[in-house]
Amino acid sequence: MIQIVLISVIGGALASLLVAARDGERALEILSKGVASAGFVALGLSRWTAGDTVDTWIVAGLAMCALGDVLLLWDRAFGGGLGSFLLGHVAYIVAFSQALPMDRWPVFMLAPVVLASGGAVSWLWPHLGRRRLPVAAYIVVISVMVWGGLAGVGAGTLAWTAGVGVVLFYLSDLAVARHRFVHPEFINRGVGLPLYYAGQVLIALSV
């Protein structure tokens, strides 16, 4: 029951966030994003089992991403937000490697991720300026996260929600990158935010 309530709260906060982003309602945007992000952390915690290493690292990843969400509300905190998300991805990678050791992650599952990420780097590179290296490092880490999530689902050591969740998260980051570096417009957030929160909810449900 509590999980249904939390998902409903996240959905309502997401709807409010989209309205705030469209209309430029800054205070509503901050409140809505904070509630939505706290919601997926609470969802993970509601399913967390003390002593379960995989669960613990996933919840840690959810918390770091929620912190990144808050920091990215302010342009001057972009570096801190990027760092928080980077740590969140690392936490997910650790969780997935606990579920299935990295030496058992199939290489064939990495190939399409590498192709997609290579295309993303080529697309973004002319727009990144001094942020080229941090963003490139971020793309490498998120690519490994996607690989680990898919590998765990394929081996049956992670719930299917983890695999779908990391893919949605990856796609949402492309929308964020387009908004931040290429062409800022509402469609980026209108597509990216639902993908992001759906991804995080699904990852939380894999706990």
Summary of the structure (lengths in Angstrom):
residues: 207
radius of gyration: 16.3
end to end distance: 16.2
largest distance: 48.2
contacts: 689
relative contact order: 0.13
helix: 88%
strand: 0%
